[in-house]
Amino acid sequence: MSKTIKALCALGFVVTVSACGGDKAPDDEYIVVDPAPISVEPSYTGKYK
């Protein structure tokens, strides 16, 4: 192969490696929010109370 073709292949390889092997994006931080407490069910106090 000619030197030009070898140079283009090498350049393509370098571009591919730099595109795929770059710095990874930082992982997103996951924030867990405590849910609101569940209210207590009213107790039975009789039929009409």
C-alpha positions, -999 to 999 in steps of 0.1 A, spaced: 0 0 0 11 35 -6 22 58 23 -9 80 18 -33 51 23 -14 39 54 -14 75 68 -52 78 62 -58 44 79 -36 55 109 -54 88 111 -88 70 110 -77 47 137 -66 76 159 -98 94 153 -119 63 162 -99 56 194 -101 92 205 -139 93 198 -146 60 216 -120 62 244 -125 97 256 -133 107 291 -165 91 304 -193 114 313 -196 117 351 -222 95 367 -253 113 378 -258 115 415 -290 99 427 -308 117 455 -333 96 475 -361 117 491 -379 102 520 -416 99 512 -442 117 533 -453 96 563 -485 77 559 -513 90 581 -528 66 607 -562 52 599 -588 66 623 -600 41 649 -636 29 652 -653 48 680 -689 36 676 -717 41 652 -725 78 656 -695 92 676 
